[in-house]
Amino acid sequence: DIKMIKDERQDIIYAYQNILISLNEKNWAKWRESFLDELEIDYSSSLFGGSRTKIKTNDWLESKLVKPLYEKFPIVMHFLTNHVVKIKDDKAEATCYGECLLASPGTPGGETLKMYGKYNFELVKSPTGWKVTYFKVAVLHQEGNKAVFTNALKPQ
């Protein structure tokens, strides 16, 4: 007999990995499943600047930093690795490193931008699974054409 062992660590990784896979697929219903109704986001050490801020999840989705931004890119690919997960009761903290490729054909100066960084997450276990309550991204290195990103932030 093969026994299936419930792996909380894998469930936690799936919860935050789902955020970035959903960005790649532009699947906003799937993206929304990773969160409760409110969370804290922190872009203080990334391209966006700012500080740790509490926000309603649906407001974040519709902000210029999520759905309207990623809808502009025909190609988005996030890759995550080096996962470290700490669990205490119904709470967890996780970190990982990631790579993001954004491509926008026809952009003068080059069609791609790659960003490499570190993600930090805090999660809680809910009746429907692990949910992200804190999301931080720190961009550590970029290569390629920054205009791919900055052009997408401009109002159309």
ABEGO torsion letter per residue (X at the ends): XBBBBBBAAAAAAAAAAAAAAAAAAGBAAAAAAABBABBBBBAAABAAEEBBBBBBAAAAAABAABAAAAAABABBBBBBBGBBBBBBEABBBBBBBBBBBBBBBGBBGEABBBBBBBBBBBBBBBAAEBBBABBBBBBABBBEBAAAAAAAABBX
